[in-house]
Amino acid sequence: MIEFSARTENAAKRGAGAFCHRNDNSDKKVLLVATSCFADRLGKHVPLSDAERAALARLEENPRKIRRGGMIQRVNETVTELFVLREGRVMSFVILPDGSRQILRVYFPGDFIGSASTIYNKAPESLVALSDTIVCPFDKHALRRLLEEYPRVAALLFLLSNAERVAMTDRLASLGRTSAKARVAAFLLDMFDRLRLTDDGITDSFDLKLTQEEIGDAIGLTSVHVNRMIRQMEQEGLISRANGRITLIDMAQLEEIGHYTNRQKDMDLDWLPAMP
């Protein structure tokens, strides 16, 4: 396993899910607001009202622990639940006709999991825990009530869904047109940018906890090829490794190699409804 770790000790202790921790000195209403990973994720883009935060927090009232490797959803199962990821890592994937696995998306704390399942009765993809994980399942119909009562939240979900679609399109183009080195560079940068969106302590290093096989299944390479590209980038001074940790040294060069665009920034938010 390749371990990507935050450089600072404080950031490592805080972790990507730290913004979800509860405030025991708060009353119940404030507690709900303070403990919503989903609200904190959306709040990185625009400020949310207390009512919006409380509504999002209600989606996280029934946390469920999943061990690494545990199946959360199987492809073609009837969809009754959607999820907010509270702690850990989750991936979506499909099995191709030749038996190989294609990882579609890696999810981090605060992510809404299952947007693709909102429009189908049967799950279009499988979900599995990449680490010991806490997910917060909620009934699919709860999303309808949320969207009816809070149109600004609905607009934010639409925005993030389209940002995810564009990022997926970037990766699809990368799989078909770029080198192995470019794919690895773009993948590392995408994971880095998504993780630091919810962890201000991340500067140039991060904790990803993916195996080389998992990275390869996301970008269409073998684990051997992933390892070779990681070594090459280290030799070229683009990254460094120490005690299993990797630091991104020359991000500008990595972006050029990977033909990478950060889809987490430069979003046009002017069209969003005003805060109620």
Number of C-alpha atoms within 10 A of each C-alpha: 12 18 17 20 21 26 18 14 10 11 19 16 11 15 22 27 18 17 20 20 14 15 14 10 8 12 9 11 13 16 17 21 25 22 24 26 29 21 25 24 18 21 15 11 15 15 13 18 14 15 13 20 25 20 20 25 22 17 21 22 14 11 18 14 15 20 14 15 14 16 14 16 20 18 16 13 13 14 20 15 18 23 22 26 25 29 26 24 23 28 21 24 20 17 13 9 7 6 8 11 16 17 21 19 16 23 23 23 28 23 25 22 23 21 13 12 18 17 11 12 12 15 20 20 20 20 25 21 24 23 18 15 22 22 27 22 20 19 13 16 12 14 16 13 11 17 14 12 12 18 17 19 23 17 16 18 16 13 16 18 15 12 16 15 13 13 19 14 12 16 21 13 11 22 17 9 11 14 13 20 19 20 26 27 26 24 19 18 19 19 16 21 19 17 21 17 16 24 21 13 21 23 16 19 21 29 21 23 16 17 15 19 18 22 23 24 19 23 21 22 19 16 16 12 17 24 17 14 18 21 14 14 17 17 11 10 11 18 21 19 15 8 6 11 17 23 20 23 15 14 15 12 12 22 18 13 17 22 15 21 14 14 17 15 11 7 11 8 12 7 7 15 14 9 13 10
